[in-house]
Amino acid sequence: MTSDGVVLMFWVPMLLCLVALSVSYFMIDKVSATPKNFDVIGGRRIILGLSGAMFAILTYCCGTALMIGLGKVDQGHIDYLTLLKSFLGYCLYMFSFIGPFMMLGVLFIGLPLMMMLAKLRFASHTGALFLSSSISAFYSIYVAYNPYNNWCKANTLECVNSNFWSVFVACFVIAIGFSLAARFPAWRNSET
């Protein structure tokens, strides 16, 4: 399968990134990384946020692996004992398969948008929620005008709704992981 080839290519770099960001997270001086006033996201805050995003992606992948595994149990393909034995493998497989693409999305879409929100004094947990909703709405509108299969053409509203919620959950988990680790405020960042 091609997905197995992708996993073989990406599992070592993803685990190395996870270890490197974990080490850097604990090595950074958190006092200087959380100033009271900021209008741009500094390098330390970016590293903290990226480590939080990486752990959020790992959490999301484990949740997705659990949902897929429970679906297999419901369909009778495997039993609960098999799911428990191979759950860690499912998590690492999902993390190695979709994690690199999610991190690229964080680096090339999420980080520039979060920097824009910092300029508008809205780099916060609320801003992360707004950003997740905006990205999900944009993707749902794209799907409404460009359905990707016949079911979406026939059931446009259901397709848009399901796409919105699936993208929103992924974006929200990652954005909240980033904003919590970067030590953003709850509502708005203060003026400089």
N, C-alpha and C positions, 0 to 999 in steps of 0.2 A: 504494500500500500504506500502511496505517496506521503500520507501523513506520518507514517513511521520514519520515513527518510527525513522529514522536517524535524521530528522529535530528536532523531539521532544527531542532527546538525546543531540544534539549539539547546539541548539540555545542559551541556557543560557551560556554555557562556551564560545562560540564565542563572545557573546556580552560583557561578563566579560573581556575577553582578549582585546577586542576593547577599552573598557573603561580604563583598566589598562595600555595599551600601550599609549593611548591618554594622560592620566595623567602623565605617565613617560616621554613622549615626551616633555611636557611643563615644567616639573620639572628639566630636565637635563640642566646643564650649557652648553649652546651651544658653548661658547667660548673655553672651554677646550675640547669639543668633536670634534673640527675641527682644529687639529694642522696642521701646514704647512707641516711637514714631518711625514710620517707613512709608515711602511712596514708590519704591521699587523693591522687587524681591532680590535680595542679595545672594551671593554664591553659597553661603552657609545655609541660608533658608531653602535654597533650591536643592542642595544635597539632602537636607533633612526631609523635604517634601518628596523627593524622588525615592528615598528609602521607604517612606510611608506608602507611596504609591506602589512600590514593588511588593510590600507586604500585603497591601490591599488586593493586588492582582493575585497573589498566592491564595489569599482567603477566598476571593471570588472563584478561582479555579477549583479549590477544594469544595466549595459549595456547589458549583456546577457538576463536578465529578460525583458528589453525593446524590444530586438530583437525577443524574443519568443512571447511576447505580441503582437507586430506588425504583426508577422506571424499569430497569432490567429485571429487578426482583418482582415487580408487579406483573410483568409480562411472562414470568416464569423461566427466563433465560438463565438466571443464577439464583442461588438462595442467599439468605442473610449472612451466613457464615463465610461464603465465598466473597461477598461484598466487604466484610470486615477484614478478611485476609488480604485482599488486593486493593483496599481503599487508598493506601499511601501511593501505590503505583499509579492508580487512576489520577490522583492529585498531581503527581509529578508529570504524568503524561499530558494532562490538560495545561499545566503551567508551562511545560516546554513547548507545547503546540500553539497555544494562543497568547501566551505571555509576551513573547517578543513583539508581536504585532500590537498588543495593548501598550507596551512601553514605548513603541514608536509613536503611537497615537498620543501618549502623554507628552513626549518630547516635542513633537512637531505641531500638535493641535492644542493640547491642554496647557502646556507651559506658556506659550505666547498669549493665549487668552487670559490666563491667570495674571500675567504681567500687565496686560491691558486693564484688568480689574483692579490691580494694585494702583495704577495711575489714576483710576476713578475713585480710589479710596473704598473699594468694595472687595478687596482680597480678604475673604472671611469664610466661615462655614456657610453662611447664607449665600455668599457669592459662589461657593462650590455647588450649592443646590441650584442656583440660578443657571450656572454654566452647564450642569448636567441636563437640566430641563431644556435649555436652548439647543444643545447639541442633539438631544433626542427629538425635539420638535423639528429641527432642520432635516434630520434623517427621515423622519416620518413623512414630511412634505415631499421629500425626494421620492420616497417609495410610492406615495399617492400618485405622483405624476409619471413615474417609471416603474410600474409593477414588474416584479422579477419572475412571476410564474402565472399560470392561468387562474389559480385559486385567488391570488391577489387581485387579478383583473376583475373577477366575479364578485369578490367580497372585499372591496377596497377599504371600507371603514374598519372591519375586523383586522385586516392585514396591517393597516396603519396603527391601530391600537396595540396589537401584539408587538410590532416593531418598536413603537415608542417605549413600551414598558421594558422590553428586553434591553434596549440600548440605555434607557434611563438607569436601570439597576446597575449595569456595568459601569457607566460613567459616574454615578453617584458614589458607589463604593470606592472607586479609584480617587475621585475628587475629595471625598471626606478623608480618605487615608492620607492624601497629600496635605490637606489643610490642617489636619490634626498633628501630623508629624512636623510640619513647618511652623507650628504654633501660631496659627492665624487666630484672630479674635472671632467672637461669635457673630457680630453684626458688621462692623466697618472698621477698617484700619484708620488710625488717627492721622491728622495732617502733620506735615513736617514744618 
